[in-house]
Amino acid sequence: MSDPLDTGALAGIIGGAPGDPALYDLALTHGSTGRPDYQRLEFLGDRVLGLVLASELYSRFPAASEGEMSSRLHVLASGATCAAVARRLDLTALIRFGAQARNDGGRYSDNIAADAMEALIGALWLDKGADAARRFILTHWNEMIDGQQAAPKHPKAALQEWALARKRRPPEYEIVSREGPDHAPRFRIAVSVGKLARAEAEGTSKQAAEKAAAAALLAELEGMKL
Protein backbone atom coordinates (compact mmCIF):
# COMPACT_ATOMS: atom_id res chain seq x y z
CA MET A 1 0.00 0.00 0.00
CA SER A 2 1.17 3.54 -0.75
CA ASP A 3 1.38 6.09 2.03
CA PRO A 4 -1.80 8.17 2.45
CA LEU A 5 -1.86 11.63 0.91
CA ASP A 6 -0.51 14.34 3.22
CA THR A 7 -3.50 16.68 3.00
CA GLY A 8 -1.87 19.22 5.29
CA ALA A 9 1.13 19.64 3.00
CA LEU A 10 -1.19 19.66 0.01
CA ALA A 11 -3.30 22.44 1.55
CA GLY A 12 -0.15 24.54 1.90
CA ILE A 13 0.56 24.08 -1.80
CA ILE A 14 -2.91 24.75 -3.21
CA GLY A 15 -3.81 27.44 -0.68
CA GLY A 16 -6.57 25.66 1.20
CA ALA A 17 -8.03 22.32 2.18
CA PRO A 18 -8.93 20.08 -0.77
CA GLY A 19 -12.63 19.64 -1.33
CA ASP A 20 -12.21 16.24 -2.96
CA PRO A 21 -8.99 14.62 -1.67
CA ALA A 22 -9.46 11.67 -4.04
CA LEU A 23 -8.75 13.91 -7.02
CA TYR A 24 -5.41 15.00 -5.59
CA ASP A 25 -4.64 11.46 -4.51
CA LEU A 26 -4.98 10.51 -8.17
CA ALA A 27 -2.98 13.54 -9.36
CA LEU A 28 -0.05 12.53 -7.17
CA THR A 29 0.00 8.81 -7.95
CA HIS A 30 2.61 7.53 -10.40
CA GLY A 31 1.82 4.65 -12.72
CA SER A 32 4.46 2.46 -11.08
CA THR A 33 2.15 1.91 -8.10
CA GLY A 34 -0.12 -0.29 -10.19
CA ARG A 35 -3.05 1.94 -9.25
CA PRO A 36 -4.93 4.45 -11.43
CA ASP A 37 -2.48 7.29 -12.01
CA TYR A 38 -2.23 10.95 -12.90
CA GLN A 39 -2.14 10.73 -16.70
CA ARG A 40 -5.73 11.79 -17.40
CA LEU A 41 -5.48 14.71 -14.98
CA GLU A 42 -2.14 15.64 -16.52
CA PHE A 43 -3.86 15.85 -19.91
CA LEU A 44 -6.48 18.21 -18.48
CA GLY A 45 -4.03 20.31 -16.49
CA ASP A 46 -1.78 20.82 -19.49
CA ARG A 47 -4.70 22.38 -21.40
CA VAL A 48 -5.79 24.51 -18.44
CA LEU A 49 -2.26 25.84 -17.97
CA GLY A 50 -1.93 26.64 -21.65
CA LEU A 51 -5.27 28.45 -21.76
CA VAL A 52 -4.57 30.57 -18.68
CA LEU A 53 -1.08 31.51 -19.86
CA ALA A 54 -2.28 32.27 -23.40
CA SER A 55 -5.01 34.53 -22.01
CA GLU A 56 -2.50 36.39 -19.82
CA LEU A 57 -0.02 36.83 -22.66
CA TYR A 58 -2.79 38.19 -24.89
CA SER A 59 -3.77 40.74 -22.22
CA ARG A 60 -0.33 41.75 -21.00
CA PHE A 61 1.45 42.08 -24.34
CA PRO A 62 -1.04 43.85 -26.66
CA ALA A 63 1.65 44.66 -29.23
CA ALA A 64 3.02 41.11 -29.44
CA SER A 65 2.56 39.13 -32.62
CA GLU A 66 1.17 35.59 -32.68
CA GLY A 67 4.72 34.28 -33.14
CA GLU A 68 6.03 36.22 -30.14
CA MET A 69 3.20 34.99 -27.92
CA SER A 70 3.80 31.42 -29.10
CA SER A 71 7.48 31.70 -28.17
CA ARG A 72 6.62 33.00 -24.73
CA LEU A 73 4.00 30.32 -24.19
CA HIS A 74 6.43 27.59 -25.27
CA VAL A 75 8.79 28.55 -22.45
CA LEU A 76 6.19 29.24 -19.77
CA ALA A 77 4.29 25.98 -20.32
CA SER A 78 7.36 23.84 -20.89
CA GLY A 79 8.16 20.76 -18.87
CA ALA A 80 11.24 22.49 -17.49
CA THR A 81 9.18 25.38 -16.14
CA CYS A 82 6.50 23.08 -14.69
CA ALA A 83 9.20 20.98 -13.03
CA ALA A 84 10.85 24.08 -11.57
CA VAL A 85 7.55 25.21 -10.03
CA ALA A 86 6.93 21.70 -8.68
CA ARG A 87 10.37 21.63 -7.05
CA ARG A 88 9.91 25.10 -5.57
CA LEU A 89 6.67 23.90 -3.93
CA ASP A 90 8.24 20.58 -2.92
CA LEU A 91 5.38 18.86 -4.75
CA THR A 92 7.55 15.86 -5.59
CA ALA A 93 7.63 14.92 -1.89
CA LEU A 94 3.92 14.09 -2.14
CA ILE A 95 4.08 11.84 -5.22
CA ARG A 96 3.49 8.15 -4.50
CA PHE A 97 5.68 5.68 -6.39
CA GLY A 98 5.98 1.94 -6.66
CA ALA A 99 9.08 0.52 -5.00
CA GLN A 100 11.05 0.11 -8.23
CA ALA A 101 10.39 3.62 -9.52
CA ARG A 102 11.20 5.08 -6.12
CA ASN A 103 14.47 3.15 -5.95
CA ASP A 104 15.32 4.22 -9.49
CA GLY A 105 15.12 7.88 -8.50
CA GLY A 106 11.68 8.70 -9.85
CA ARG A 107 11.30 11.45 -7.24
CA TYR A 108 14.21 13.29 -8.86
CA SER A 109 12.87 13.07 -12.42
CA ASP A 110 11.98 16.44 -13.95
CA ASN A 111 9.60 14.69 -16.34
CA ILE A 112 7.61 13.23 -13.46
CA ALA A 113 7.70 16.51 -11.52
CA ALA A 114 6.29 18.35 -14.54
CA ASP A 115 3.61 15.73 -15.11
CA ALA A 116 2.52 15.89 -11.49
CA MET A 117 2.33 19.68 -11.60
CA GLU A 118 0.02 19.55 -14.61
CA ALA A 119 -2.06 16.83 -12.97
CA LEU A 120 -2.37 18.97 -9.83
CA ILE A 121 -3.68 21.86 -11.92
CA GLY A 122 -6.19 19.50 -13.51
CA ALA A 123 -7.34 18.31 -10.09
CA LEU A 124 -7.64 21.87 -8.84
CA TRP A 125 -9.76 22.81 -11.86
CA LEU A 126 -12.17 19.95 -11.20
CA ASP A 127 -12.22 20.38 -7.44
CA LYS A 128 -12.45 24.15 -7.01
CA GLY A 129 -13.21 25.50 -10.46
CA ALA A 130 -11.65 27.61 -13.16
CA ASP A 131 -11.05 30.69 -10.99
CA ALA A 132 -9.13 28.72 -8.37
CA ALA A 133 -6.98 27.05 -11.01
CA ARG A 134 -6.27 30.42 -12.60
CA ARG A 135 -5.32 31.98 -9.24
CA PHE A 136 -2.94 29.11 -8.54
CA ILE A 137 -1.26 29.43 -11.93
CA LEU A 138 -0.91 33.21 -11.70
CA THR A 139 0.48 32.95 -8.16
CA HIS A 140 3.31 30.71 -9.30
CA TRP A 141 3.84 31.89 -12.90
CA ASN A 142 3.16 35.62 -12.53
CA GLU A 143 6.75 36.83 -12.15
CA MET A 144 7.88 34.62 -15.01
CA ILE A 145 5.21 36.08 -17.29
CA ASP A 146 6.10 39.67 -16.42
CA GLY A 147 9.82 38.92 -16.49
CA GLN A 148 9.82 38.13 -20.20
CA GLN A 149 10.63 41.56 -21.56
CA ALA A 150 11.46 40.11 -24.96
CA ALA A 151 10.16 36.99 -26.60
CA PRO A 152 12.54 34.17 -25.63
CA LYS A 153 14.21 32.23 -28.40
CA HIS A 154 14.66 28.49 -28.21
CA PRO A 155 18.41 27.66 -27.97
CA LYS A 156 18.21 25.26 -30.93
CA ALA A 157 16.66 27.97 -33.11
CA ALA A 158 19.19 30.54 -31.90
CA LEU A 159 22.09 28.20 -32.66
CA GLN A 160 20.69 27.47 -36.11
CA GLU A 161 20.43 31.21 -36.81
CA TRP A 162 23.97 31.80 -35.51
CA ALA A 163 25.39 29.22 -37.92
CA LEU A 164 23.32 30.47 -40.85
CA ALA A 165 24.31 34.10 -40.30
CA ARG A 166 28.00 33.15 -40.43
CA LYS A 167 27.63 30.73 -43.34
CA ARG A 168 28.61 27.79 -41.16
CA ARG A 169 27.33 24.23 -41.39
CA PRO A 170 24.00 23.63 -39.62
CA PRO A 171 24.26 22.24 -36.07
CA GLU A 172 24.41 18.46 -35.88
CA TYR A 173 23.11 16.54 -32.85
CA GLU A 174 24.03 13.04 -31.73
CA ILE A 175 23.11 10.86 -28.76
CA VAL A 176 26.21 10.17 -26.69
CA SER A 177 24.45 7.97 -24.14
CA ARG A 178 21.08 6.99 -22.72
CA GLU A 179 20.89 5.69 -19.19
CA GLY A 180 18.29 4.91 -16.55
CA PRO A 181 14.92 3.13 -16.65
CA ASP A 182 12.19 4.06 -19.14
CA HIS A 183 10.27 6.15 -16.59
CA ALA A 184 13.35 8.18 -15.55
CA PRO A 185 15.83 8.25 -18.44
CA ARG A 186 18.93 10.41 -18.74
CA PHE A 187 20.14 11.44 -22.19
CA ARG A 188 23.53 12.90 -23.02
CA ILE A 189 23.55 14.78 -26.32
CA ALA A 190 26.43 16.32 -28.26
CA VAL A 191 26.00 19.15 -30.75
CA SER A 192 28.59 20.54 -33.12
CA VAL A 193 28.88 23.20 -35.80
CA GLY A 194 31.23 21.61 -38.30
CA LYS A 195 34.68 21.34 -36.76
CA LEU A 196 34.41 24.75 -35.18
CA ALA A 197 33.11 23.77 -31.76
CA ARG A 198 31.28 21.03 -29.88
CA ALA A 199 29.36 20.84 -26.60
CA GLU A 200 27.56 18.16 -24.60
CA ALA A 201 24.73 18.29 -22.07
CA GLU A 202 22.34 15.99 -20.24
CA GLY A 203 18.58 16.00 -19.82
CA THR A 204 15.66 13.83 -18.79
CA SER A 205 14.46 13.71 -22.41
CA LYS A 206 16.20 13.85 -25.78
CA GLN A 207 14.62 17.25 -26.43
CA ALA A 208 15.74 18.68 -23.08
CA ALA A 209 19.30 17.43 -23.59
CA GLU A 210 19.42 18.89 -27.11
CA LYS A 211 18.18 22.22 -25.79
CA ALA A 212 20.79 22.28 -23.03
CA ALA A 213 23.57 21.28 -25.43
CA ALA A 214 22.53 24.00 -27.90
CA ALA A 215 22.56 26.60 -25.14
CA ALA A 216 26.01 25.48 -23.98
CA LEU A 217 27.45 25.58 -27.50
CA LEU A 218 25.86 28.94 -28.25
CA ALA A 219 27.43 30.41 -25.11
CA GLU A 220 30.82 29.03 -26.14
CA LEU A 221 30.53 30.33 -29.71
CA GLU A 222 29.42 33.78 -28.61
CA GLY A 223 32.56 33.98 -26.47
CA MET A 224 34.78 33.35 -29.50
CA LYS A 225 36.20 36.14 -31.63
CA LEU A 226 35.11 35.05 -35.10
C-alpha positions as CSV (number, residue, x, y, z in Angstrom):
1,M,0.0,0.0,0.0
2,S,1.2,3.5,-0.7
3,D,1.4,6.1,2.0
4,P,-1.8,8.2,2.5
5,L,-1.9,11.6,0.9
6,D,-0.5,14.3,3.2
7,T,-3.5,16.7,3.0
8,G,-1.9,19.2,5.3
9,A,1.1,19.6,3.0
10,L,-1.2,19.7,0.0
11,A,-3.3,22.4,1.5
12,G,-0.2,24.5,1.9
13,I,0.6,24.1,-1.8
14,I,-2.9,24.8,-3.2
15,G,-3.8,27.4,-0.7
16,G,-6.6,25.7,1.2
17,A,-8.0,22.3,2.2
18,P,-8.9,20.1,-0.8
19,G,-12.6,19.6,-1.3
20,D,-12.2,16.2,-3.0
21,P,-9.0,14.6,-1.7
22,A,-9.5,11.7,-4.0
23,L,-8.7,13.9,-7.0
24,Y,-5.4,15.0,-5.6
25,D,-4.6,11.5,-4.5
26,L,-5.0,10.5,-8.2
27,A,-3.0,13.5,-9.4
28,L,-0.1,12.5,-7.2
29,T,0.0,8.8,-8.0
30,H,2.6,7.5,-10.4
31,G,1.8,4.6,-12.7
32,S,4.5,2.5,-11.1
33,T,2.1,1.9,-8.1
34,G,-0.1,-0.3,-10.2
35,R,-3.1,1.9,-9.2
36,P,-4.9,4.5,-11.4
37,D,-2.5,7.3,-12.0
38,Y,-2.2,10.9,-12.9
39,Q,-2.1,10.7,-16.7
40,R,-5.7,11.8,-17.4
41,L,-5.5,14.7,-15.0
42,E,-2.1,15.6,-16.5
43,F,-3.9,15.9,-19.9
44,L,-6.5,18.2,-18.5
45,G,-4.0,20.3,-16.5
46,D,-1.8,20.8,-19.5
47,R,-4.7,22.4,-21.4
48,V,-5.8,24.5,-18.4
49,L,-2.3,25.8,-18.0
50,G,-1.9,26.6,-21.6
51,L,-5.3,28.5,-21.8
52,V,-4.6,30.6,-18.7
53,L,-1.1,31.5,-19.9
54,A,-2.3,32.3,-23.4
55,S,-5.0,34.5,-22.0
56,E,-2.5,36.4,-19.8
57,L,0.0,36.8,-22.7
58,Y,-2.8,38.2,-24.9
59,S,-3.8,40.7,-22.2
60,R,-0.3,41.8,-21.0
61,F,1.4,42.1,-24.3
62,P,-1.0,43.9,-26.7
63,A,1.7,44.7,-29.2
64,A,3.0,41.1,-29.4
65,S,2.6,39.1,-32.6
66,E,1.2,35.6,-32.7
67,G,4.7,34.3,-33.1
68,E,6.0,36.2,-30.1
69,M,3.2,35.0,-27.9
70,S,3.8,31.4,-29.1
71,S,7.5,31.7,-28.2
72,R,6.6,33.0,-24.7
73,L,4.0,30.3,-24.2
74,H,6.4,27.6,-25.3
75,V,8.8,28.5,-22.4
76,L,6.2,29.2,-19.8
77,A,4.3,26.0,-20.3
78,S,7.4,23.8,-20.9
79,G,8.2,20.8,-18.9
80,A,11.2,22.5,-17.5
81,T,9.2,25.4,-16.1
82,C,6.5,23.1,-14.7
83,A,9.2,21.0,-13.0
84,A,10.9,24.1,-11.6
85,V,7.6,25.2,-10.0
86,A,6.9,21.7,-8.7
87,R,10.4,21.6,-7.1
88,R,9.9,25.1,-5.6
89,L,6.7,23.9,-3.9
90,D,8.2,20.6,-2.9
91,L,5.4,18.9,-4.8
92,T,7.5,15.9,-5.6
93,A,7.6,14.9,-1.9
94,L,3.9,14.1,-2.1
95,I,4.1,11.8,-5.2
96,R,3.5,8.1,-4.5
97,F,5.7,5.7,-6.4
98,G,6.0,1.9,-6.7
99,A,9.1,0.5,-5.0
100,Q,11.1,0.1,-8.2
101,A,10.4,3.6,-9.5
102,R,11.2,5.1,-6.1
103,N,14.5,3.1,-6.0
104,D,15.3,4.2,-9.5
105,G,15.1,7.9,-8.5
106,G,11.7,8.7,-9.8
107,R,11.3,11.4,-7.2
108,Y,14.2,13.3,-8.9
109,S,12.9,13.1,-12.4
110,D,12.0,16.4,-14.0
111,N,9.6,14.7,-16.3
112,I,7.6,13.2,-13.5
113,A,7.7,16.5,-11.5
114,A,6.3,18.4,-14.5
115,D,3.6,15.7,-15.1
116,A,2.5,15.9,-11.5
117,M,2.3,19.7,-11.6
118,E,0.0,19.6,-14.6
119,A,-2.1,16.8,-13.0
120,L,-2.4,19.0,-9.8
121,I,-3.7,21.9,-11.9
122,G,-6.2,19.5,-13.5
123,A,-7.3,18.3,-10.1
124,L,-7.6,21.9,-8.8
125,W,-9.8,22.8,-11.9
126,L,-12.2,19.9,-11.2
127,D,-12.2,20.4,-7.4
128,K,-12.5,24.1,-7.0
129,G,-13.2,25.5,-10.5
130,A,-11.6,27.6,-13.2
131,D,-11.1,30.7,-11.0
132,A,-9.1,28.7,-8.4
133,A,-7.0,27.0,-11.0
134,R,-6.3,30.4,-12.6
135,R,-5.3,32.0,-9.2
136,F,-2.9,29.1,-8.5
137,I,-1.3,29.4,-11.9
138,L,-0.9,33.2,-11.7
139,T,0.5,32.9,-8.2
140,H,3.3,30.7,-9.3
141,W,3.8,31.9,-12.9
142,N,3.2,35.6,-12.5
143,E,6.7,36.8,-12.2
144,M,7.9,34.6,-15.0
145,I,5.2,36.1,-17.3
146,D,6.1,39.7,-16.4
147,G,9.8,38.9,-16.5
148,Q,9.8,38.1,-20.2
149,Q,10.6,41.6,-21.6
150,A,11.5,40.1,-25.0
151,A,10.2,37.0,-26.6
152,P,12.5,34.2,-25.6
153,K,14.2,32.2,-28.4
154,H,14.7,28.5,-28.2
155,P,18.4,27.7,-28.0
156,K,18.2,25.3,-30.9
157,A,16.7,28.0,-33.1
158,A,19.2,30.5,-31.9
159,L,22.1,28.2,-32.7
160,Q,20.7,27.5,-36.1
161,E,20.4,31.2,-36.8
162,W,24.0,31.8,-35.5
163,A,25.4,29.2,-37.9
164,L,23.3,30.5,-40.9
165,A,24.3,34.1,-40.3
166,R,28.0,33.1,-40.4
167,K,27.6,30.7,-43.3
168,R,28.6,27.8,-41.2
169,R,27.3,24.2,-41.4
170,P,24.0,23.6,-39.6
171,P,24.3,22.2,-36.1
172,E,24.4,18.5,-35.9
173,Y,23.1,16.5,-32.8
174,E,24.0,13.0,-31.7
175,I,23.1,10.9,-28.8
176,V,26.2,10.2,-26.7
177,S,24.4,8.0,-24.1
178,R,21.1,7.0,-22.7
179,E,20.9,5.7,-19.2
180,G,18.3,4.9,-16.6
181,P,14.9,3.1,-16.7
182,D,12.2,4.1,-19.1
183,H,10.3,6.2,-16.6
184,A,13.3,8.2,-15.6
185,P,15.8,8.2,-18.4
186,R,18.9,10.4,-18.7
187,F,20.1,11.4,-22.2
188,R,23.5,12.9,-23.0
189,I,23.6,14.8,-26.3
190,A,26.4,16.3,-28.3
191,V,26.0,19.2,-30.7
192,S,28.6,20.5,-33.1
193,V,28.9,23.2,-35.8
194,G,31.2,21.6,-38.3
195,K,34.7,21.3,-36.8
196,L,34.4,24.8,-35.2
197,A,33.1,23.8,-31.8
198,R,31.3,21.0,-29.9
199,A,29.4,20.8,-26.6
200,E,27.6,18.2,-24.6
201,A,24.7,18.3,-22.1
202,E,22.3,16.0,-20.2
203,G,18.6,16.0,-19.8
204,T,15.7,13.8,-18.8
205,S,14.5,13.7,-22.4
206,K,16.2,13.9,-25.8
207,Q,14.6,17.3,-26.4
208,A,15.7,18.7,-23.1
209,A,19.3,17.4,-23.6
210,E,19.4,18.9,-27.1
211,K,18.2,22.2,-25.8
212,A,20.8,22.3,-23.0
213,A,23.6,21.3,-25.4
214,A,22.5,24.0,-27.9
215,A,22.6,26.6,-25.1
216,A,26.0,25.5,-24.0
217,L,27.5,25.6,-27.5
218,L,25.9,28.9,-28.2
219,A,27.4,30.4,-25.1
220,E,30.8,29.0,-26.1
221,L,30.5,30.3,-29.7
222,E,29.4,33.8,-28.6
223,G,32.6,34.0,-26.5
224,M,34.8,33.4,-29.5
225,K,36.2,36.1,-31.6
226,L,35.1,35.0,-35.1
